[in-house]
Amino acid sequence: MSLLDIAPIIEHMLLTSDNVSDLNFSCGQKPQVEISGTLYSSEPHGLGKLTAFQTEMIAMSILRDNSEAAMQLAKHHTADLSYALPGKCRFRVNIFQQRNSYSIVMRVIPHEIPTFESLAVPPHLADICEIRNGVVLLTGPTGSGKSSTLAAIIDRINEIKSYHIVTIEDPIEFLHTHKKSTINQREVGADTKDFASALRAALRQAPKVILVGEMRDLETAEIALEAAETGHLVLSTLHTIDASKTIDRIIGLYPKNEERTIRTRLAQTFRYIVSQRLISRADGKGRVAAVEILKSNPRTREYIEKGESNGKTLLDAIRDGEIDGMQDFDSVIRRMIEDKIITLEDGLSFATNQNNLLLQLKGLSSTEDYVNPKKGIKPPKPMAPPPPPVQNPTSVLDMME
């Protein structure tokens, strides 16, 4: 089989499991699939350990119809793009050079736009869809489900509001169709030069909602704040671990002498900061999102504007703000452990403060089964291998459904 026809290889790899999130092609390694956060080797159509020539052929096959991404790869040795199996599924792709060879990582984008129910995120996040202006940030590490939650928010707005929505993405992930709203999706590189120029242009396109794929730099953050201050609802993402670090990250983009001003602007414009961490389920059936929610209220605005101090932290405000719909990571993780949705060791590994969480869980009889005071936490049991590939599959859609 020619590696210039990558589609059959991808289809074969997707059949490994219903929960494949990523495909990985690296020199000196067999093709791999990621399932619930763990990589497993695959041998699609007999492919073994890949050579530098083979990974280059795979990269060229993916880049075949995307000259812009090919130029980006040649110039910067890395490229972001989208790739589709027509009528089946789509991928967010990164191709990069390492040790004089190419590696390819392909993130699976589900064919169906997710809903709040399918993502099992707190249902009151739907309140975001009623906000008329301000900034809403989705944060978390790569692969924590930020894009999926954003897509669910946009889809809900699309269903209930007659708005003009503009998205600026790198690359476009979920494909939205016009419903009650009109949605225009712009891809960095193909439709616009960069986030900042597209965001600046969006202010002249009369949108009610603007989605910015990522707040990467000062210029993008500044224009996003200006958009929020002039009556737009701005949705974006940041690679930060929690709400407090998100505020620090944005303030850190600005010169030190502007800190007081930017704190005031942030306090006035932010509406929600939603942070996510994906944790493996105890039953081995995929992963579940632990979600931290910081919401704008007089107390949180004060702490952002004046800065945090002892006894006056955003985490304190979140813990005391349950009546307003706020929740912190450790409280969510504790409930998941108590309900046996996740294991203790997995919960502790994702906790913000392991010691405090252990103290809260002290009454659980299972705690002693996992913790040895001399040796610490036992390592998790190895995950069962993925199920064998489906024989004679009819389509990738069958697998995804």
CORNORLIN-V38964 format. One record per residue. RES is the residue in three letters. PSI is psi in whole degrees, -180 to 180 (NA if undefined). OMEGA is omega in radians with two decimals (* if undefined). BURIAL is + if it has 9 or more other C-alpha atoms within 8 Angstrom, else -. Layout:
BEGIN
RES/PSI/OMEGA/BURIAL, RES/PSI/OMEGA/BURIAL
END
This chain:
BEGIN
MET/136/3.14/-, SER/134/3.10/-, LEU/-10/3.05/+, LEU/-10/3.01/-, ASP/86/-3.00/-, ILE/-19/-3.02/+, ALA/-48/-3.14/-, PRO/-34/3.12/-, ILE/-45/-3.14/+, ILE/-45/-3.14/+, GLU/-43/-3.14/+, HIS/-42/-3.13/+, MET/-37/3.14/+, LEU/-25/-3.12/+, LEU/-4/3.13/+, THR/-39/-3.08/+, SER/161/3.04/+, ASP/-14/-3.01/-, ASN/27/3.10/-, VAL/125/3.14/+, SER/-28/-3.10/+, ASP/152/2.96/+, LEU/140/-3.05/+, ASN/125/3.08/+, PHE/114/-3.11/+, SER/144/3.14/+, CYS/135/3.13/+, GLY/5/-3.12/-, GLN/147/3.03/+, LYS/156/2.99/+, PRO/143/-3.06/+, GLN/151/3.00/+, VAL/144/3.06/+, GLU/126/-3.13/+, ILE/117/3.14/+, SER/41/3.05/+, GLY/1/-3.12/-, THR/136/3.12/-, LEU/137/3.06/-, TYR/141/3.11/+, SER/148/3.09/-, SER/155/3.11/+, GLU/66/-3.10/+, PRO/124/3.12/+, HIS/36/3.05/-, GLY/8/3.12/-, LEU/129/3.08/+, GLY/-143/3.10/-, LYS/131/-3.04/+, LEU/142/3.05/+, THR/168/3.11/-, ALA/-38/3.12/+, PHE/-41/-3.12/-, GLN/-43/3.12/+, THR/-33/3.08/+, GLU/-40/3.11/+, MET/-40/3.10/+, ILE/-44/3.12/+, ALA/-45/-3.13/+, MET/-35/3.11/+, SER/-42/-3.14/+, ILE/-35/-3.09/+, LEU/-2/-2.95/+, ARG/-43/-3.08/-, ASP/20/-3.11/-, ASN/83/-3.09/-, SER/-32/-3.13/-, GLU/-46/3.13/-, ALA/-36/3.11/+, ALA/-41/3.09/+, MET/-39/3.11/-, GLN/-42/3.14/+, LEU/-42/-3.14/+, ALA/-36/-3.07/-, LYS/-44/-3.00/-, HIS/-2/-3.13/-, HIS/20/3.02/+, THR/149/3.14/+, ALA/140/3.04/+, ASP/136/3.12/+, LEU/169/3.03/+, SER/154/-3.14/+, TYR/141/-3.08/+, ALA/141/2.85/-, LEU/106/-2.96/-, PRO/126/3.10/-, GLY/4/-3.04/-, LYS/-71/3.13/+, CYS/170/-3.09/+, ARG/165/-3.11/+, PHE/147/2.88/+, ARG/123/-2.96/+, VAL/139/2.92/+, ASN/125/3.06/+, ILE/131/-3.11/+, PHE/157/-3.13/+, GLN/136/3.06/+, GLN/130/3.12/-, ARG/47/3.08/-, ASN/25/3.01/-, SER/172/-3.13/+, TYR/144/3.00/+, SER/149/-3.09/+, ILE/129/3.04/+, VAL/126/-3.08/+, MET/113/3.10/+, ARG/126/-3.13/+, VAL/127/3.04/+, ILE/115/-3.11/+, PRO/147/-3.11/+, HIS/-39/-3.14/-, GLU/140/3.06/-, ILE/128/-3.07/+, PRO/158/3.05/+, THR/168/3.09/+, PHE/-36/-3.12/+, GLU/-45/-3.11/-, SER/-29/3.12/-, LEU/-14/-3.12/+, ALA/38/3.04/+, VAL/163/-3.13/+, PRO/128/-3.07/-, PRO/-26/-3.11/-, HIS/-3/2.98/-, LEU/-18/3.09/-, ALA/-18/3.09/+, ASP/-25/3.12/-, ILE/-33/-3.07/+, CYS/-15/-3.14/+, GLU/-5/-3.12/-, ILE/138/-3.08/-, ARG/-26/-3.13/-, ASN/168/3.13/+, GLY/-174/-3.08/+, VAL/131/3.02/+, VAL/125/-3.09/+, LEU/133/3.00/+, LEU/124/-3.06/+, THR/163/3.14/+, GLY/168/3.11/+, PRO/170/3.07/+, THR/134/3.11/-, GLY/17/-3.12/-, SER/3/3.07/+, GLY/15/-3.12/+, LYS/-48/-3.09/+, SER/-37/3.13/-, SER/-43/3.13/+, THR/-41/3.08/+, LEU/-42/3.13/+, ALA/-38/3.12/+, ALA/-39/3.11/+, ILE/-48/3.14/+, ILE/-42/-3.12/+, ASP/-40/3.11/+, ARG/-42/3.08/+, ILE/-41/3.13/+, ASN/-32/-3.09/+, GLU/-29/-2.98/+, ILE/-13/-3.08/-, LYS/145/3.04/-, SER/76/-3.06/-, TYR/162/2.87/+, HIS/122/-3.11/+, ILE/130/3.08/+, VAL/128/3.05/+, THR/143/3.10/+, ILE/112/-2.97/+, GLU/156/3.13/+, ASP/89/-0.09/+, PRO/-179/3.03/+, ILE/132/-3.13/+, GLU/-88/3.14/+, PHE/133/3.11/+, LEU/115/-3.14/-, HIS/142/3.04/-, THR/156/3.10/-, HIS/129/3.02/-, LYS/-111/3.06/-, LYS/-31/3.10/+, SER/169/3.00/+, THR/126/-3.08/+, ILE/127/3.01/+, ASN/123/-3.10/-, GLN/124/-3.11/+, ARG/135/-3.13/+, GLU/128/3.11/+, VAL/131/-3.11/+, GLY/-51/-3.13/+, ALA/-43/-3.05/-, ASP/-15/-3.11/-, THR/158/-3.06/+, LYS/-49/-3.10/+, ASP/175/-3.12/-, PHE/-46/-3.03/+, ALA/-48/-3.11/+, SER/-38/3.11/+, ALA/-38/3.14/+, LEU/-40/3.10/+, ARG/-42/3.11/+, ALA/-34/-3.11/-, ALA/-30/-3.14/+, LEU/-20/3.12/+, ARG/5/-3.09/-, GLN/12/3.05/-, ALA/45/3.06/-, PRO/155/2.97/+, LYS/-32/-3.11/+, VAL/134/3.08/+, ILE/125/3.04/+, LEU/123/3.08/+, VAL/118/-3.03/+, GLY/-40/-3.13/+, GLU/137/3.07/-, MET/87/-2.95/+, ARG/-28/-2.98/-, ASP/177/-3.09/-, LEU/-44/-3.08/-, GLU/-44/3.13/-, THR/-44/3.13/+, ALA/-42/-3.11/+, GLU/-45/-3.14/-, ILE/-36/3.10/+, ALA/-42/3.10/+, LEU/-41/3.11/+, GLU/-40/3.13/-, ALA/-43/3.12/+, ALA/-38/-3.12/+, GLU/-21/-3.13/+, THR/20/2.96/-, GLY/10/3.12/+, HIS/152/2.97/+, LEU/119/-3.08/+, VAL/123/3.09/+, LEU/134/3.13/+, SER/177/3.14/+, THR/158/3.03/+, LEU/147/3.10/+, HIS/75/3.09/-, THR/160/-2.96/+, ILE/-22/3.12/+, ASP/-179/-3.05/+, ALA/-45/-3.11/+, SER/-44/-3.14/-, LYS/-28/3.11/+, THR/-46/3.10/+, ILE/-46/3.13/+, ASP/-40/-3.10/-, ARG/-44/-3.13/+, ILE/-45/3.13/+, ILE/-36/-3.13/+, GLY/-17/3.09/-, LEU/-24/-3.04/-, TYR/156/3.05/+, PRO/150/-3.07/-, LYS/-36/-3.09/-, ASN/-6/3.11/-, GLU/8/-3.03/-, GLU/-45/-3.10/+, ARG/-41/-3.13/+, THR/-46/-3.09/-, ILE/-33/3.07/+, ARG/-43/3.14/+, THR/-44/-3.14/+, ARG/-42/3.13/+, LEU/-45/-3.12/+, ALA/-36/-3.09/+, GLN/-28/-3.00/-, THR/-25/-3.07/+, PHE/144/3.11/+, ARG/-47/3.11/+, TYR/145/2.84/+, ILE/116/-3.08/+, VAL/117/-3.13/+, SER/142/-3.07/+, GLN/147/2.98/+, ARG/129/3.12/+, LEU/126/-3.08/+, ILE/138/-3.14/+, SER/138/3.10/+, ARG/149/-3.14/+, ALA/-29/-3.12/+, ASP/3/3.10/-, GLY/4/-3.10/-, LYS/70/3.08/-, GLY/-157/-3.10/+, ARG/160/3.14/+, VAL/146/-3.10/+, ALA/126/2.91/+, ALA/126/-2.97/+, VAL/127/3.01/+, GLU/135/-3.08/+, ILE/121/2.98/+, LEU/126/-3.08/+, LYS/150/3.13/+, SER/124/2.96/+, ASN/173/-3.06/-, PRO/-38/-3.10/-, ARG/-47/-3.12/-, THR/-37/3.09/+, ARG/-39/3.13/+, GLU/-43/-3.10/+, TYR/-33/3.09/+, ILE/-42/-3.08/+, GLU/-42/-3.06/+, LYS/-10/-3.11/-, GLY/155/-3.14/-, GLU/152/3.07/+, SER/177/-3.11/-, ASN/121/-3.13/-, GLY/-5/3.13/-, LYS/66/-3.13/+, THR/161/3.10/+, LEU/-34/3.10/+, LEU/-40/3.06/-, ASP/-43/-3.13/+, ALA/-38/3.12/+, ILE/-46/-3.11/+, ARG/-32/3.14/+, ASP/-3/-3.01/-, GLY/27/-3.11/+, GLU/-35/-3.13/+, ILE/-24/3.10/-, ASP/4/3.12/-, GLY/15/3.12/+, MET/155/3.08/+, GLN/146/-3.14/+, ASP/160/-3.05/+, PHE/-50/-3.00/+, ASP/-35/3.09/+, SER/-40/3.11/-, VAL/-45/-3.13/+, ILE/-39/3.11/+, ARG/-44/3.13/+, ARG/-38/3.12/-, MET/-38/3.10/+, ILE/-44/-3.13/+, GLU/-34/3.13/-, ASP/4/3.11/-, LYS/29/3.06/-, ILE/-37/3.08/+, ILE/162/3.12/+, THR/161/3.14/+, LEU/-45/-3.07/+, GLU/-37/3.08/+, ASP/-42/3.13/+, GLY/-45/-3.14/+, LEU/-36/-3.10/+, SER/-21/3.13/-, PHE/-1/-3.09/-, ALA/152/3.06/+, THR/-41/3.12/-, ASN/99/-3.07/-, GLN/-44/-3.08/+, ASN/-45/3.13/-, ASN/-39/3.13/-, LEU/-39/3.10/+, LEU/-40/3.11/+, LEU/-40/3.13/-, GLN/-30/-3.10/-, LEU/7/-3.00/+, LYS/-30/-3.12/-, GLY/-11/-3.14/-, LEU/127/-3.14/-, SER/-29/-3.09/-, SER/-15/-3.10/-, THR/-43/-3.10/+, GLU/-24/3.13/-, ASP/-23/-3.05/-, TYR/-21/-3.00/+, VAL/128/3.03/+, ASN/118/-3.04/+, PRO/-23/-3.13/-, LYS/-35/-3.04/-, LYS/-9/3.14/-, GLY/-155/-3.06/-, ILE/133/3.09/-, LYS/145/3.09/+, PRO/149/3.14/-, PRO/153/3.09/-, LYS/146/-3.14/-, PRO/143/-3.12/-, MET/144/3.11/-, ALA/147/3.14/-, PRO/155/-3.13/-, PRO/157/3.14/-, PRO/156/3.13/-, PRO/155/3.14/-, PRO/149/3.08/-, VAL/135/-3.14/-, GLN/136/3.09/-, ASN/57/-3.12/-, PRO/151/3.11/-, THR/-36/3.11/-, SER/164/3.06/-, VAL/-30/3.12/+, LEU/-38/3.09/-, ASP/-44/-3.13/-, MET/-45/-3.06/+, MET/-35/3.11/-, GLU/NA/*/-
END
